[in-house]
Amino acid sequence: MAPAHTQVFEDAIAITPLSSHTYSANLRDEWCIGAVPHGGYTTCVMAKLAKTHFAHTHPNLSTSPATPISIQLSFLRRTDVGPALLTVEDMKIGARTSTIHVLLKQRSTSKKEEEVKVAGYITLSPAAAETGITAETSWTLHPPPPLGSSGPVNLRALAANGRDGNWIQIPAPFVQFRRAAANIELYGPDPASFSPETNAGRRAIVDQWARFRPLGADKKPLEGRWTDDTIGFLVDMFPMMLDGFDVISTSAQDPTKGNSPNKNQKAPRGTFWYPTVTLNVDYKKRLPAEGVEWLYCRVQTKAVRNGRTDIDVTVLDESGDIVALSTQVGLVVSASRNLAGRDLKKVKVDAQGKANL
């Protein structure tokens, strides 16, 4: 039996085979942003689909299981909590790499028929088949991450005290609306340590150390571990960056509405939704089967323009090895678009447009 924290997430991304190339899943409410399942969580479901497909349909391909090394997904429409039909098309099945085309379908709320919500390609490779050169490059994080009280951040001190130097535990903002963020514990540089002159730069680059804390049946966080199955969730989980977007978005100009920035007429923070349009993940290093407690993320954005953002995420382990690289295109839209046409019994929008439970 898997440990409780592992079982909670395994249940949330469980895949059931229906035939050789057709599967089902059940998207969970506790992994949602508003009324829409979180994009990173959905990415984990699709990655699990790929692993399940090869174990179910191609069990003799290699002496070791095929696991994702690259994912490219397009989020075409809002997904919904509940059943999903997943289909796989084998594009190339090989000894070293295999590529499949994946679709996630759900019933349309308006047309009452199935439509594609997520589509993409996943490339897999068995660990036993990955042989070749390994070479070091001169790449390093620039600028370097902020230091702790005496050199690199002390993760034991963070875990024990919630602080090491300027690094502190940072609660995710608007977690009632961004419920998926309740499943992660984040630490970053204390916002109070940034001067107004460096604040703008802080919004463009976010450093965070994270521990996986999925909520149990009693809604209390469990002591989870990061595994290969959770990477898709982590690369799309950056509440501190979204908080920076909130600050920018409340006073930014919307040329389609003839608005201009006005410090006296700002939209309330927390009124925006940042849906993923495309998400790519490059898995560079497989994590131990038992998982790891800590992973570091450097999150960067270069431009927010015409309601569209870019996000670049680098994931490192405690030894500084690159675990995964991710890029995505996202939108900046009203939170009301997240909730439009959905059941508002649990999630409501107040008179100012701010989403609350």
C-alpha positions in Angstrom: 0.0 0.0 0.0 1.4 3.4 -1.0 2.0 6.0 1.8 -1.0 8.2 2.5 0.5 11.3 0.7 1.4 9.2 -2.3 -2.0 7.5 -2.4 -3.9 10.8 -2.3 -2.2 12.1 -5.4 -2.2 8.7 -7.1 -6.0 8.6 -6.7 -6.3 12.1 -8.0 -4.5 11.2 -11.3 -5.7 7.6 -11.6 -6.1 6.3 -15.1 -8.5 3.4 -15.9 -8.0 1.4 -19.2 -11.1 0.9 -21.3 -9.4 -0.6 -24.3 -5.9 -0.7 -25.8 -6.0 3.1 -26.7 -8.9 4.5 -24.6 -8.9 5.4 -21.0 -10.8 7.3 -18.4 -10.0 9.6 -15.5 -11.8 11.6 -12.9 -10.6 15.2 -12.4 -10.8 16.3 -8.8 -12.2 19.5 -7.3 -9.4 20.0 -4.8 -6.9 20.4 -7.6 -8.9 23.3 -9.2 -8.4 27.0 -9.8 -11.9 28.3 -9.3 -14.1 25.9 -11.2 -11.4 24.7 -13.6 -8.9 21.9 -12.9 -5.4 23.3 -12.5 -3.3 23.1 -15.7 -0.3 21.5 -14.0 -2.5 18.9 -12.3 -4.1 18.1 -15.7 -0.6 17.7 -17.1 0.1 15.1 -14.4 -3.0 13.3 -15.5 -1.8 13.2 -19.1 1.7 12.1 -18.0 0.1 9.3 -16.0 -2.0 8.4 -19.1 1.2 8.0 -21.1 2.8 5.7 -18.5 -0.4 3.7 -18.1 -0.7 3.3 -21.9 2.7 1.8 -22.3 2.3 -0.5 -19.3 -1.1 -1.6 -20.6 -0.6 -1.7 -24.3 3.2 -2.1 -24.8 4.3 -4.0 -21.7 7.2 -5.8 -23.4 8.8 -2.7 -25.1 11.8 -2.6 -22.7 13.2 -4.1 -19.6 12.3 -0.8 -17.8 9.1 1.1 -17.9 8.7 3.9 -20.5 8.3 7.3 -18.8 7.8 10.8 -20.2 10.9 12.8 -21.2 9.0 15.5 -23.1 5.4 16.8 -23.0 3.7 19.4 -25.2 0.1 20.2 -24.4 -2.4 22.7 -25.7 -5.3 23.6 -23.5 -8.1 24.2 -26.0 -11.1 24.6 -23.7 -11.8 24.8 -20.0 -11.7 21.4 -18.4 -14.3 20.5 -15.8 -14.4 18.5 -12.6 -15.6 15.0 -13.2 -15.2 12.2 -15.7 -12.9 12.6 -18.7 -12.3 10.3 -21.7 -8.7 10.0 -22.7 -7.5 8.6 -26.1 -4.0 7.7 -27.3 -2.7 7.4 -30.9 0.7 5.7 -31.3 2.7 8.0 -33.6 6.0 6.2 -33.2 6.9 3.2 -31.1 10.7 2.7 -30.8 13.3 1.1 -28.6 14.8 4.4 -27.5 12.0 6.9 -27.9 8.3 6.6 -28.5 5.8 9.4 -29.2 2.0 9.4 -28.7 -0.8 11.8 -29.5 -3.1 12.3 -26.6 -6.6 13.8 -26.2 -8.7 14.6 -23.2 -12.4 14.9 -23.9 -15.3 15.9 -21.8 -18.9 16.8 -22.4 -19.6 20.3 -23.5 -21.8 22.2 -21.0 -23.6 23.9 -23.9 -23.7 21.3 -26.6 -24.1 18.3 -24.3 -21.6 16.3 -26.4 -18.0 15.4 -26.0 -15.4 17.8 -27.2 -11.6 17.9 -27.0 -10.4 20.0 -24.0 -6.7 19.2 -24.0 -4.5 17.8 -26.9 -0.8 17.2 -27.2 2.2 15.0 -27.8 4.2 13.0 -25.2 7.6 11.5 -25.9 8.6 8.6 -23.6 11.8 6.6 -23.1 12.7 3.7 -20.9 15.5 4.5 -18.4 17.4 1.4 -19.6 17.4 2.7 -23.2 18.9 6.1 -22.3 22.6 5.7 -22.9 25.0 8.2 -24.3 27.3 11.0 -23.3 26.7 13.2 -20.3 28.6 16.5 -20.3 28.7 19.5 -18.0 28.0 23.0 -19.4 28.8 26.4 -18.0 25.2 27.2 -17.4 24.3 28.6 -14.0 21.4 30.6 -12.6 21.7 34.3 -13.2 21.2 36.2 -11.1 22.1 33.7 -8.4 19.3 32.8 -5.9 19.3 34.9 -2.7 21.4 33.5 0.2 20.2 32.2 3.5 21.5 33.3 6.9 25.0 31.8 6.2 25.5 31.0 2.6 23.0 28.9 0.5 19.6 28.6 2.1 19.4 26.1 4.9 16.4 23.8 4.1 16.4 22.2 7.6 16.1 25.6 9.2 13.3 26.5 6.8 11.4 23.3 7.7 12.0 23.8 11.4 11.5 27.5 11.8 9.8 28.7 8.6 12.8 31.1 8.1 16.5 31.2 7.2 17.9 34.6 6.7 15.6 36.5 4.3 13.9 33.2 3.2 10.5 32.7 4.8 7.4 30.5 4.3 5.0 32.4 2.0 1.3 31.5 2.1 -0.2 31.3 -1.4 -2.5 34.4 -2.0 -6.2 33.9 -2.7 -6.0 30.2 -1.9 -9.8 29.9 -1.6 -10.0 30.6 -5.4 -6.7 28.9 -6.3 -7.4 25.8 -4.3 -4.8 23.7 -6.0 -2.2 25.9 -4.3 -3.2 24.5 -0.9 -1.4 21.3 -1.9 2.0 22.9 -1.9 4.2 24.6 0.8 6.3 27.4 -0.6 9.3 29.4 0.7 10.8 32.5 -0.9 12.7 35.7 -0.2 10.8 37.9 2.3 8.9 40.5 0.2 9.6 43.0 2.9 13.4 42.7 2.1 12.8 44.2 -1.4 13.1 47.9 -1.8 10.7 49.8 -4.2 13.6 50.1 -6.7 14.0 46.3 -6.9 10.3 45.4 -6.6 9.6 45.5 -10.3 12.5 43.1 -10.9 11.1 40.8 -8.2 7.9 40.4 -10.2 9.9 39.3 -13.3 11.9 36.6 -11.4 10.7 34.4 -8.6 12.8 32.0 -6.6 11.0 29.4 -4.5 11.8 26.2 -2.6 8.8 23.9 -2.4 7.5 20.9 -0.5 4.6 18.8 -1.7 1.7 18.9 0.8 -1.4 17.3 -0.7 -4.5 17.7 1.4 -5.8 14.6 3.1 -9.4 13.5 3.6 -9.6 15.9 6.6 -8.3 18.8 4.5 -5.1 18.8 6.5 -1.8 18.8 4.5 0.1 15.5 4.4 3.9 15.3 4.3 4.3 14.5 0.6 7.4 13.9 -1.6 8.1 15.2 -5.1 8.2 12.3 -7.6 8.3 12.2 -11.4 4.5 12.0 -11.3 4.2 15.4 -9.6 6.6 17.5 -11.8 3.8 18.6 -14.1 2.0 20.2 -11.1 5.1 21.9 -9.8 6.1 23.6 -13.0 2.7 25.2 -13.2 2.6 26.3 -9.5 4.0 29.7 -8.9 1.6 31.8 -6.7 4.2 34.4 -6.0 4.6 35.1 -9.7 0.8 35.3 -10.1 0.6 37.7 -7.1 3.1 39.9 -9.1 0.8 39.6 -12.1 -2.1 40.7 -9.9 -0.2 43.8 -8.9 0.6 44.6 -12.5 -2.9 43.7 -13.8 -4.8 45.9 -11.3 -3.5 49.1 -12.9 -2.5 48.0 -16.4 -3.9 49.5 -19.5 -6.5 47.6 -21.6 -6.5 49.2 -25.1 -9.6 47.3 -26.1 -11.6 49.2 -23.5 -9.8 52.5 -23.9 -8.5 52.3 -20.3 -5.4 54.0 -19.1 -3.6 53.3 -15.8 -5.2 55.2 -13.0 -3.9 54.8 -9.5 -7.3 55.9 -8.1 -9.3 53.4 -10.1 -7.6 50.0 -9.7 -9.3 46.7 -10.1 -9.4 44.7 -6.9 -6.6 42.2 -6.6 -7.6 38.6 -6.9 -10.1 39.3 -9.8 -7.9 37.7 -12.5 -7.5 34.2 -13.8 -4.3 33.0 -15.6 -5.3 30.1 -17.7 -2.6 28.0 -19.5 -2.8 28.0 -23.3 0.2 25.8 -24.0 2.6 24.0 -21.6 5.8 22.2 -22.4 7.9 20.1 -20.0 11.4 18.7 -20.6 12.2 16.1 -18.0 16.0 16.2 -17.5 16.5 13.9 -14.5 14.4 11.1 -13.1 13.8 11.4 -9.3 14.3 8.5 -6.9 11.3 6.2 -6.7 10.8 7.3 -3.0 10.7 10.9 -4.1 12.5 14.0 -2.6 11.3 16.4 0.0 12.5 19.7 -1.6 12.7 21.1 -5.1 13.7 24.6 -6.2 12.1 26.6 -8.9 13.3 29.7 -10.8 10.3 31.2 -12.4 10.7 34.0 -15.0 8.5 36.1 -17.3 9.7 38.5 -20.0 6.6 40.3 -21.1 2.9 40.6 -20.3 1.4 42.0 -23.5 -2.2 42.1 -24.9 -3.4 39.8 -22.1 -0.8 37.1 -22.8 2.1 36.0 -20.7 5.2 33.9 -21.1 6.4 31.7 -18.2 9.8 29.9 -18.0 10.4 27.5 -15.1 13.7 25.8 -14.2 13.5 23.0 -11.5 16.6 22.0 -9.5 17.1 19.4 -6.8 19.1 20.0 -3.6 22.3 19.1 -5.3 21.7 21.7 -8.0 21.0 19.3 -10.8 18.3 20.3 -13.3 15.3 18.1 -12.8 13.0 19.7 -15.4 12.6 22.7 -17.7 9.2 24.1 -18.6 7.8 26.9 -20.8 4.2 28.0 -21.1 1.9 30.6 -22.7 -0.8 31.9 -20.5 -3.6 34.5 -20.6 -4.7 37.2 -18.2 -8.5 37.3 -18.0 -11.2 38.1 -15.6 -11.9 35.4 -13.0 -15.5 35.5 -14.2 -14.4 33.7 -17.3 -13.3 30.8 -15.1 -16.7 30.5 -13.6 -19.0 31.3 -16.6 -21.6 28.6 -17.0 -20.3 26.6 -14.1 -21.9 25.5 -10.9 -21.4 28.4 -8.5 -22.6 26.7 -5.3 -19.0 26.4 -4.1 -17.3 29.2 -6.0 -18.9 32.7 -6.2 -17.9 36.1 -7.5 -18.8 39.1 -5.4 -20.0 42.5 -6.7 -16.5 43.6 -7.4 -15.7 40.5 -9.4 -13.5 38.9 -6.8 -13.8 35.1 -6.6 -14.5 33.6 -3.2 -15.7 30.3 -1.8 
